[in-house]
Amino acid sequence: MLNGRNTRIAALLAVALSGRIANAQSPVLKGSSFETRAQLQVAVSEAERDHRSIEASLLRTRLQNGDFQEGDKILLAIDIAVLQAGDNGDARRGTREDTVTVRSGRMLHFTNFSNIPELSLEGVLRSELADTITAYLSKYIRDPKVRAVPLLRVAVLGAVTHPGWYSTRTDAVLADLIMQAGGVNAESDVSKTLIRRAGEPIWSSDEVRAALADGLSLDQLHLRAGDEVFVSTKRQFSLTSAVQLVAGLTAVFLAVKAFQKPH
């Protein structure tokens, strides 16, 4: 799927242990860069041309269904013109911030605006979110200015310090997500890291190595809620394993010697 490269494990660890740690509890609301519909359409063509069928399927699903699912959270800041008492009707700007949840049917409920109907996010990409909300709210509010930061809940499992589920910005790079789980440890084999969906790998260890080296974001990896990043454990060659191996080799040697004896 990704352009595989032979990356040294030391370089991978340097990336994974970089100082960039995603803070999903109180992220700054600022402009984010996500893959546009045009970029995804180009990526589909390239994936199909190179026979990367799984990646092409992920991309087509994004283009058709959008990026949002029931339970996804979005950090939302809406700047609107409001009338202040005693100001002779002069309009001033006021910001309403909230963390909203995508409801059943991919509907977005505006908790700070109870009189505004829910908005469907069916088919909406992350890169289209702020403009979609702005256009919708403009039907009910004068000149709204919207900043929207989608969060993604994914699992970081395996050989990390604190395995579990994490909510992070979808423009965070993969190494940041691993750092959010406490980073790798002495038992980690980063070169064998997989990304899985419903228990099935969607990105191989070679592709994840390239993603770490290139600093790809969760959005660029086409991840969605419920996906899993699994950091493998180094294979341990224990004393018991060594004894069993020696015993097995000895048995084979004795059997061969017995067969070679003249009768």
Order of alpha helices (4+ residues) and beta strands (2+ residues): alpha-alpha-alpha-beta-beta-beta-beta-alpha-beta-beta-alpha-beta-beta-alpha-beta-alpha
